Amino acid sequence: MTDALSRTPLYEWHLRHGARMVPFAGWEMPVQYTGILEEHRATRTAAGLFDVSHMGEALVSGPQAVEFLDQVATNRLADLAVGRARYTLLCAPDGGVVDDIIVYRTGPQAFLLCLNAGNTPGDVAWLQSQAAKFDCVFRDASADYAQLALQGPHAVEIAMRLAPATVRLTDVPRFSFVEIVLSGTSILASRTGYTGEDGFEFYLPPDQASAFADALLKAGADLGLKPCGLGARDSLRLEAGLPLYGHEISREISPLQAGLGWAVKLDKPGGFIGRDVLAAEAAAQPARRVVFFILDDRRMARADMVISANGKPAGKVLSGTLSPVLNQPIGSALVERGALDSGAMLTVDIRGAAIPLRLAKPPLHKPA
């Protein structure tokens, strides 16, 4: 490992639990503990615990905090209630995606932003430049937070075991959050996640992250809770059909091409950065679309492999892996709209073999 890599507050914790560490987005992160397949299946059937402290955080406050965020975000934030969170995208003037983030409204004029790890430095610089046009304060607060994700069918039950008797975490709706004390630690507990399962993402002080992770593992030991690494996180999110920046969304793949039009409010008062380009794209219909697929083959499609329609190049693979639930290769691809609309046979070129794509609507691991 290089000294240039950053480490989360849970680095030593990972080593104690047998994690294999790898470089990821400038961080030294656990890719797996006991194995990707086992950790993936544990999250789908019981619960998984993920260190996501590499994600960035920013705080926005002030009289024009809402106006600033509505100008940079594609989704509508003015009507976001205190205690609620909302997924949105940040777009460049040309409609390309700068990042996809979650915005939490912590007060009438106060917000917490969760940023993607590899994008955090660029996001912070860009958001600061935009915030300077408004009467608000923007601050990079990444160093103030550790973040843990508890995901799976038993996740809420495990979290409840650490909550005071007066707190019912089962009553916290999806994309809502509460600020509470769990196992002696002040935490923002958000009913969100990146696996397609129920659960929470916990924001907490960095110096209390290891003790809280231990408390969670102890509370969930009899329910099958396992520590999970980046490998399982990626296969889980792909099964669920959730985008990963640099793959299903990027500066070259717009939100509309990615199928995220539900998070793009073109009629939002005042508009937003990139709105006019996206409105024109919506009117003409995107020339390309992100699709998800299953392969009835043992060979896996990998990023940038060529997608063909009736033998002619029509796109490329964006993500590919093995679904531990289906025990089949799955993936996503960016395909020309004409090829999709024509009903042409789509194939992926895997080392000279044309393997048919079976298009499927996420979540890929559940029956259609």
Steps between C-alpha positions, in 0.01 A plus 500: 500500500612851435522769766284721276190294582264634767370276776161506669468506881425125479827400331639314804155347561505355149841343559384346829208341317716350226415734215696501175576864428516654152533850352165658412432861398811616687421295811628177651178302535391142579400308186395193701530322835386137467411522130288709264238231433452425870477868592256570216272213602516602865373847407216356292391244764608648835707819529827655390709776657694731266754773568410789270701764683683577175187683383518876523271730699425870470284738702293783352318762706373854479210709366550386139610141564187367328540730199863392460421129517205529264727673250765223499274195551274341240240390754268736686631584850291802605221269616728255680381475861732514800591142588473377142764415238486510121710356217609748235763563238739785445539584132742707296361762258521243219273259692776256591496367856747654746385264776194335651444584865253476787382821665379496862300792639615535860329835566289770328816650350750217556597201287746211502628372165647154444747496210667215314851427629698541179305812405521681835792737426352603165148525644618721785687739272210523256232539768702765682527702179122478449418573867694827479213637290251454786454615860600169652795321657645186339751291695682177423423290809646169383750484786218539754326173414547127486227309321379143544229323300294222659304324227280192468173340616613501865671842492224697669456236769873514575498881520197487731701291747731798554226764513335636815169337588319824413631501140336288230732496202240291318290818482767693307377510137719430200716803414443650843742534790515555874774637722526266797739334744581136423733305727612827660584667167324803351398394151304615199318182397369512142261241351700485178751266339669377184418129495133471411429385856345673800728652758677810624798716421652642819693828514708532819820648647811331356652423839195293597471300177693188607313463830166544326591246230587252777168569672311436177684174431429379854133599477460315170715194565206262550319643195782431255649850472834503317751773419499558123741659258489692174470183293161409646392864497552514123328170419208594727448841340521352148239233581279780631554709186656795686739728309870535576666824399743445216296204378121552462534878542788729409584826325425311176179324613215735588237428768239446228715245319555328835126465562507747788248744357289461816775696683511775236231765550507692173206718614666606826460879556824678416638200316839349584844469347473286187120527487470639145723231348312226683163647396611491136620142542169399657305658215706318236524181711846384611706347219635235740360319801646310792359148521557208735546141394552137600721257308395137463866407482788446742714774346473848651471827310742768612504879464563629147428170325317565171122456474371416152150508348451247222878484470565877482659698789226676700644571843727387781489327836510734800514252792512125527529240774363167622169512684547282811121467528438394139841334460506663155691790346316833509585849385405836357562647157461826309316419175383710205127570520445390143635153576273471803190630323552269203496189717830387349686211660762645735823314567821572689836408356685296763839396363363452150174330599166680446302433819130600492380759752176432683376847594342515845344764721670544838513370761667223304503252789122497543241334275361729231 
